[in-house]
Amino acid sequence: MGEHCEEERHKNLYLWQGFFTSHHEWWDYRNNKKNSRSPDFKHRDTGEALRLNPNYPPRVNLQIQFA
């Protein structure tokens, strides 16, 4: 089970790096979310989803503000 969590964390980190590199390729759903479990961002081509997490380091939230 720990290995699966580590894989998910690595995938999530990879997606966030892609978001910060090319944020124009992602839809921003933060202001229009109808369900709290819905993604905050979704990739326009691949459909991969990102959700904000209050446990993220402050620098992630800061980077999102400037994206």
C-alpha positions as a LaTeX table, in Angstrom:
\begin{tabular}{lrrr}
\hline
Residue & $x$ (\AA) & $y$ (\AA) & $z$ (\AA) \\
\hline
Met1 & 0.00 & 0.00 & 0.00 \\
Gly2 & 2.84 & 2.42 & 0.73 \\
Glu3 & 4.25 & 1.88 & $-2.75$ \\
His4 & 0.91 & 2.85 & $-4.31$ \\
Cys5 & 0.79 & 6.07 & $-2.27$ \\
Glu6 & 4.31 & 6.93 & $-3.36$ \\
Glu7 & 3.38 & 6.38 & $-7.02$ \\
Glu8 & 0.34 & 8.64 & $-6.64$ \\
Arg9 & 2.44 & 11.33 & $-4.98$ \\
His10 & 5.00 & 11.13 & $-7.78$ \\
Lys11 & 2.30 & 11.34 & $-10.47$ \\
Asn12 & 0.67 & 14.29 & $-8.70$ \\
Leu13 & 4.01 & 16.09 & $-8.46$ \\
Tyr14 & 4.60 & 15.48 & $-12.17$ \\
Leu15 & 1.17 & 16.92 & $-13.04$ \\
Trp16 & 1.77 & 20.03 & $-10.92$ \\
Gln17 & 5.10 & 20.56 & $-12.66$ \\
Gly18 & 3.27 & 20.36 & $-15.99$ \\
Phe19 & 0.69 & 22.82 & $-14.72$ \\
Phe20 & 3.28 & 25.37 & $-13.67$ \\
Thr21 & 5.18 & 24.93 & $-16.94$ \\
Ser22 & 2.13 & 25.27 & $-19.20$ \\
His23 & $-0.79$ & 26.54 & $-17.13$ \\
His24 & $-2.55$ & 27.73 & $-20.30$ \\
Glu25 & $-3.15$ & 24.04 & $-21.16$ \\
Trp26 & $-5.36$ & 23.57 & $-18.09$ \\
Trp27 & $-8.97$ & 24.55 & $-17.42$ \\
Asp28 & $-9.43$ & 26.38 & $-14.11$ \\
Tyr29 & $-12.58$ & 25.24 & $-12.32$ \\
Arg30 & $-11.89$ & 26.82 & $-8.93$ \\
Asn31 & $-14.59$ & 29.49 & $-9.22$ \\
Asn32 & $-17.25$ & 27.24 & $-10.79$ \\
Lys33 & $-17.01$ & 24.06 & $-8.74$ \\
Lys34 & $-20.41$ & 22.60 & $-7.98$ \\
Asn35 & $-18.98$ & 19.68 & $-6.00$ \\
Ser36 & $-16.07$ & 19.95 & $-3.59$ \\
Arg37 & $-14.73$ & 16.63 & $-4.88$ \\
Ser38 & $-14.47$ & 17.96 & $-8.43$ \\
Pro39 & $-11.01$ & 18.90 & $-9.72$ \\
Asp40 & $-9.72$ & 22.43 & $-9.39$ \\
Phe41 & $-7.82$ & 22.14 & $-12.67$ \\
Lys42 & $-8.23$ & 19.80 & $-15.63$ \\
His43 & $-5.87$ & 19.35 & $-18.56$ \\
Arg44 & $-7.51$ & 20.42 & $-21.82$ \\
Asp45 & $-6.17$ & 17.51 & $-23.87$ \\
Thr46 & $-5.55$ & 14.59 & $-21.51$ \\
Gly47 & $-8.35$ & 15.21 & $-19.00$ \\
Glu48 & $-5.96$ & 14.67 & $-16.08$ \\
Ala49 & $-7.15$ & 16.41 & $-12.94$ \\
Leu50 & $-5.51$ & 18.36 & $-10.14$ \\
Arg51 & $-7.04$ & 19.21 & $-6.79$ \\
Leu52 & $-5.77$ & 21.76 & $-4.33$ \\
Asn53 & $-4.85$ & 20.40 & $-0.95$ \\
Pro54 & $-4.51$ & 22.46 & 2.25 \\
Asn55 & $-1.49$ & 20.32 & 3.16 \\
Tyr56 & 0.50 & 21.57 & 0.18 \\
Pro57 & 3.49 & 23.76 & 0.97 \\
Pro58 & 2.70 & 27.51 & 0.89 \\
Arg59 & 4.87 & 27.94 & $-2.22$ \\
Val60 & 2.37 & 25.88 & $-4.27$ \\
Asn61 & $-0.48$ & 28.24 & $-3.39$ \\
Leu62 & 1.76 & 31.21 & $-4.14$ \\
Gln63 & 2.73 & 29.80 & $-7.54$ \\
Ile64 & $-0.93$ & 29.19 & $-8.40$ \\
Gln65 & $-1.70$ & 32.86 & $-7.77$ \\
Phe66 & 0.86 & 33.86 & $-10.39$ \\
Ala67 & $-0.06$ & 31.21 & $-12.95$ \\
\hline
\end{tabular}
